Amino acid sequence: MPTLVLAIGALLGFVNQQAGSTSPMLRVPALIAALILVAQGTLQLQRARSGEAPPADHDAVRVSVPGDEAELVETNESGSSSQIMMFVMFLAIWLGLASLLHPDAPSQLLLLSLVAAFLLFSEAYRTLRG
């Protein structure tokens, strides 16, 4: 899967650069999505090669209470992670709508934009849901 994500991101970036006469309302989110997909694919490949587990969204913290047994409590230390995922979801929606509103754009750009929008939205939604 990481190779596929990397390939889709690279192809989207290449096709986006070739579509010079297309509206910037489609090209801007497509370029941002391409950059995110390439970065995500690269990170996934590096983790797979090193055998490193993907980072957990929640960290387990040991809490000790006098007289009771210690228990594990899940916490989410940073609220910025959810804000980033909300931005990615917004980007995916923007890219999907822009793809549908510009049917005169090259067909490869439209197809790759819709696939990228789906990939970004589903990953952000999965991350937010935990």
Contact map, one row per residue, 1 for C-alpha under 8 A:
1111100000000000000000000000000000000000000000000000000000000000000000000000000000000000000000000000000000000000000000000000000000
1111110000000000000000000000000000000001110110000000000000000000000000000000000000000000000000000000000000000000000000000000000000
1111111000000000000000000000000000000000100010000000000000000000000000000000000000000000000000000000000000000000000000000000000000
1111111100000000000000000000000000000000100000000000000000000000000000000000000000000000000000000000000000000000000000000000000000
1111111110000000000000000000000000001101100000000000000000000000000000000000000000000000000000000000000000000000000000000000000000
0111111111000000000000000000000000001111110000000000000000000000000000000000000000000000000000000000000000000000000000000000000000
0011111111100000000000000000000000000100000000000000000000000000000000000000000000000000000000000000000000000000000000000000000000
0001111111110000000000000000000001001100000000000000000000000000000000000000000000000000000000000000000000000001000100000000000000
0000111111111000000000000000000011111100000000000000000000000000000000000000000000000000000000000000000000000000000100000000000000
0000011111111100000000000000000001001100000000000000000000000000000000000000000000000000000000000000000000000000000000000000000000
0000001111111110000000000000000000000000000000000000000000000000000000000000000000000000000000000000000000000001000000000000000000
0000000111111111000000000000011001000000000000000000000000000000000000000000000000000000000000000000000000001001100000000000000000
0000000011111111100000000000011001100000000000000000000000000000000000000000000000000000000000000000000000000000000000000000000000
0000000001111111110000000000000000000000000000000000000000000000000000000000000000000000000000000000000000000000000000000000000000
0000000000111111111000000000000000000000000000000000000000000000000000000000000000000000000000000000000000011000000000000000000000
0000000000011111111100000010011000000000000000000000000000000000000000000000000000000000000000000000000000001000000000000000000000
0000000000001111111100000000000000000000000000000000000000000000000000000000000000000000000000000000000000000000000000000000000000
0000000000000111111100000000000000000000000000000000000000000000000000000000000000000000000000000000000000000000000000000000000000
0000000000000011111111000000000000000000000000000000000000000000000000000000000000000000000000000000000011001000000000000000000000
0000000000000001111111000000000000000000000000000000000000000000000000000000000000000000000000000000000000000000000000000000000000
0000000000000000001111100000000000000000000000000000000000000000000000000000000000000000000000000000000000000000000000000000000000
0000000000000000001111110110000000000000000000000000000000000000000000000000000000000000000000000000000010000000000000000000000000
0000000000000000000011111110000000000000000000000000000000000000000000000000000000000000000000000000010010000000000000000000000000
0000000000000000000001111111000000000000000000000000000000000000000000000000000000000000000000000000000000000000000000000000000000
0000000000000000000000111111100000000000000000000000000000000000000000000000000000000000000000000100000000000000000000000000000000
0000000000000000000001111111110000000000000000000000000000000000000000000000000000000000000000100110010000000000000000000000000000
0000000000000001000001111111111000000000000000000000000000000000000000000000000000000000000000000000000000000000000000000000000000
0000000000000000000000011111111100000000000000000000000000000000000000000000000000000000000000000000000000000000000000000000000000
0000000000000000000000001111111110000000000000000000000000000000000000000000000000000000001001100000000000000000000000000000000000
0000000000011001000000000111111111000000000000000000000000000000000000000000000000000000000000100000000000000000100000000000000000
0000000000011001000000000011111111100000000000000000000000000000000000000000000000000000000000000000000000000000000000000000000000
0000000000000000000000000001111111110000000000000000000000000000000000000000000000000000000000000000000000000000000000000000000000
0000000010000000000000000000111111111000000000000000000000000000000000000000000000000000001100000000000000000000000110010000000000
0000000111011000000000000000011111111100000000000000000000000000000000000000000000000000000000000000000000000000000100000000000000
0000000010001000000000000000001111111110000000000000000000000000000000000000000000000000000000000000000000000000000000000000000000
0000000010000000000000000000000111111111000000000000000000000000000000000000000000000000000000000000000000000000000000000000000000
0000110111000000000000000000000011111111100000000000000000000000000000000000000000000000000000000000000000000000000100010000000000
0000111111000000000000000000000001111111110000000000000000000000000000000000000000000000000000000000000000000000000000000000000000
0000010000000000000000000000000000111111111000000000000000000000000000000000000000000000000000000000000000000000000000000000000000
0100110000000000000000000000000000011111111100000000000000000000000000000000000000000000000000000000000000000000000000000000000000
0111110000000000000000000000000000001111111110000000000000000000000000000000000000000000000000000000000000000000000000000000000000
0100010000000000000000000000000000000111111111000000000000000000000000000000000000000000000000000000000000000000000000000000000000
0000000000000000000000000000000000000011111111100000000000000000000000000000000000000000000000000000000000000000000000000000000000
0100000000000000000000000000000000000001111111110000000000000000000000000000000000000000000000000000000000000000000000000000000000
0110000000000000000000000000000000000000111111111000000000000000000000000000000000000000000000000000000000000000000000000000000000
0000000000000000000000000000000000000000011111111100000000000000000000000000000000000000000000000000000000000000000000000000000000
0000000000000000000000000000000000000000001111111111110000000000000000000000000000000000000000000000000000000000000000000000000000
0000000000000000000000000000000000000000000111111111100000000000000000000000000000000000000000000000000000000000000000000000000000
0000000000000000000000000000000000000000000011111111000000000000000000000000000000000000000000000000000000000000000000000000000000
0000000000000000000000000000000000000000000001111111000000000000000000000000000000000000000000000000000000000000000000000000000000
0000000000000000000000000000000000000000000000111111100000000000000000000000000000000000000000000000000000000000000000000000000000
0000000000000000000000000000000000000000000000111111110000000000000000000000000000000000000000000000000000000000000000000000000000
0000000000000000000000000000000000000000000000110011111000000000000000000000000000000000000000000000000000000000000000000000000000
0000000000000000000000000000000000000000000000100001111100000000000000000000000000000000000000000000000000000000000000000000000000
0000000000000000000000000000000000000000000000000000111110000000000000000000000000000000000000000000000000000000000000000000000000
0000000000000000000000000000000000000000000000000000011111100000000000000000000000000000000000000000000000000000000000000000000000
0000000000000000000000000000000000000000000000000000001111100000000000000001000000000000000000000000000000000000000000000000001001
0000000000000000000000000000000000000000000000000000000111110000000000000111100000000000000000000000000000000000000000000000000000
0000000000000000000000000000000000000000000000000000000111111000000000000111100000000000000000000000000000000000000000000000000000
0000000000000000000000000000000000000000000000000000000001111100000000011110000000000000000000000000000000000000000000000000000000
0000000000000000000000000000000000000000000000000000000000111110000000011110000000000000000000000000000000000000000000000000000000
0000000000000000000000000000000000000000000000000000000000011111000001111000000000000000000000000000000000000000000000000000000000
0000000000000000000000000000000000000000000000000000000000001111100001111000000000000000000000000000000000000000000000000000000000
0000000000000000000000000000000000000000000000000000000000000111110111100000000000000000000000000000000000000000000000000000000000
0000000000000000000000000000000000000000000000000000000000000011111111000000000000000000000000000000000000000000000000000000000000
0000000000000000000000000000000000000000000000000000000000000001111100000000000000000000000000000000000000000000000000000000000000
0000000000000000000000000000000000000000000000000000000000000000111110000000000000000000000000000000000000000000000000000000000000
0000000000000000000000000000000000000000000000000000000000000001111111000000000000000000000000000000000000000000000000000000000000
0000000000000000000000000000000000000000000000000000000000000001101111100000000000000000000000000000000000000000000000000000000000
0000000000000000000000000000000000000000000000000000000000000111100111110000000000000000000000000000000000000000000000000000000000
0000000000000000000000000000000000000000000000000000000000000111000011111000000000000000000000000000000000000000000000000000000000
0000000000000000000000000000000000000000000000000000000000011110000001111100000000000000000000000000000000000000000000000000000000
0000000000000000000000000000000000000000000000000000000000011110000000111110000000000000000000000000000000000000000000000000000000
0000000000000000000000000000000000000000000000000000000001111000000000011111000000000000000000000000000000000000000000000000000000
0000000000000000000000000000000000000000000000000000000001111000000000001111100000000000000000000000000000000000000000000000000000
0000000000000000000000000000000000000000000000000000000011100000000000000111111000000000000000000000000000000000000000000000000000
0000000000000000000000000000000000000000000000000000000001100000000000000011111000000000000000000000000000000000000000000000000000
0000000000000000000000000000000000000000000000000000000000000000000000000001111111000000000000000000000000000000000000000000000000
0000000000000000000000000000000000000000000000000000000000000000000000000001111111100000000000000000000000000000000000000000000000
0000000000000000000000000000000000000000000000000000000000000000000000000000011111110000000000000000000000000000000000000000000000
0000000000000000000000000000000000000000000000000000000000000000000000000000011111111000000000000000000000000000000000000000000000
0000000000000000000000000000000000000000000000000000000000000000000000000000011111111100000000000000000000000000000000000000000100
0000000000000000000000000000000000000000000000000000000000000000000000000000001111111110000000000000000000000000000000000000000000
0000000000000000000000000000000000000000000000000000000000000000000000000000000111111111000000000000000000000000000000000000000000
0000000000000000000000000000000000000000000000000000000000000000000000000000000011111111100000000000000000000000000000000001101100
0000000000000000000000000000000000000000000000000000000000000000000000000000000001111111110000000000000000000000000000000001000000
0000000000000000000000000000000000000000000000000000000000000000000000000000000000111111111000000000000000000000000000000000000000
0000000000000000000000000000000000000000000000000000000000000000000000000000000000011111111100000000000000000000000000011001000000
0000000000000000000000000000000000000000000000000000000000000000000000000000000000001111111110000000000000000000000000011001100000
0000000000000000000000000000000000000000000000000000000000000000000000000000000000000111111111000000000000000000000000000000000000
0000000000000000000000000000100010000000000000000000000000000000000000000000000000000011111111100000000000000000000010000000000000
0000000000000000000000000000000010000000000000000000000000000000000000000000000000000001111111110000000000000000000111011000000000
0000000000000000000000000000000000000000000000000000000000000000000000000000000000000000111111111000000000000000000010001000000000
0000000000000000000000000000100000000000000000000000000000000000000000000000000000000000011111111100000000000000000000000000000000
0000000000000000000000000100110000000000000000000000000000000000000000000000000000000000001111111110000000000000110010000000000000
0000000000000000000000000000000000000000000000000000000000000000000000000000000000000000000111111111000000000000110011000000000000
0000000000000000000000000000000000000000000000000000000000000000000000000000000000000000000011111111100000000000000000000000000000
0000000000000000000000001100000000000000000000000000000000000000000000000000000000000000000001111111110000000000000000000000000000
0000000000000000000000000100000000000000000000000000000000000000000000000000000000000000000000111111111000000100110000000000000000
0000000000000000000000000000000000000000000000000000000000000000000000000000000000000000000000011111111000000100000000000000000000
0000000000000000000000000000000000000000000000000000000000000000000000000000000000000000000000001111111000000000000000000000000000
0000000000000000000000100100000000000000000000000000000000000000000000000000000000000000000000000111111110000000000000000000000000
0000000000000000000000000000000000000000000000000000000000000000000000000000000000000000000000000011111110000100000000000000000000
0000000000000000000000000000000000000000000000000000000000000000000000000000000000000000000000000000011111000000000000000000000000
0000000000000000001001100000000000000000000000000000000000000000000000000000000000000000000000000000011111101100000000000000000000
0000000000000000001000000000000000000000000000000000000000000000000000000000000000000000000000000000000111111100000000000000000000
0000000000000000000000000000000000000000000000000000000000000000000000000000000000000000000000000000000011111110000000000000000000
0000000000000010000000000000000000000000000000000000000000000000000000000000000000000000000000000000000001111111000000000000000000
0000000000010011001000000000000000000000000000000000000000000000000000000000000000000000000000000000000011111111100000000000000000
0000000000000000000000000000000000000000000000000000000000000000000000000000000000000000000000000011001011111111110000000000000000
0000000000000000000000000000000000000000000000000000000000000000000000000000000000000000000000000000000000111111111000000000000000
0000000100110000000000000000000000000000000000000000000000000000000000000000000000000000000000000000000000011111111100000000000000
0000000000010000000000000000010000000000000000000000000000000000000000000000000000000000000000110010000000001111111110000000000000
0000000000000000000000000000000000000000000000000000000000000000000000000000000000000000000000110010000000000111111111000000000000
0000000000000000000000000000000000000000000000000000000000000000000000000000000000000000000000000000000000000011111111100000000000
0000000110000000000000000000000011001000000000000000000000000000000000000000000000000000000100000000000000000001111111110000000000
0000000000000000000000000000000010000000000000000000000000000000000000000000000000000000001110110000000000000000111111111000000000
0000000000000000000000000000000000000000000000000000000000000000000000000000000000000000000100010000000000000000011111111100000000
0000000000000000000000000000000000000000000000000000000000000000000000000000000000000000000000000000000000000000001111111110000000
0000000000000000000000000000000010001000000000000000000000000000000000000000000000000001100100000000000000000000000111111111000000
0000000000000000000000000000000000000000000000000000000000000000000000000000000000000001100110000000000000000000000011111111100000
0000000000000000000000000000000000000000000000000000000000000000000000000000000000000000000000000000000000000000000001111111110000
0000000000000000000000000000000000000000000000000000000000000000000000000000000000000000000000000000000000000000000000111111111000
0000000000000000000000000000000000000000000000000000000000000000000000000000000000001101100000000000000000000000000000011111111100
0000000000000000000000000000000000000000000000000000000000000000000000000000000000001000100000000000000000000000000000001111111110
0000000000000000000000000000000000000000000000000000000000000000000000000000000000000000000000000000000000000000000000000111111111
0000000000000000000000000000000000000000000000000000000010000000000000000000000000001000000000000000000000000000000000000011111111
0000000000000000000000000000000000000000000000000000000000000000000000000000000001001000000000000000000000000000000000000001111111
0000000000000000000000000000000000000000000000000000000000000000000000000000000000000000000000000000000000000000000000000000111111
0000000000000000000000000000000000000000000000000000000010000000000000000000000000000000000000000000000000000000000000000000011111
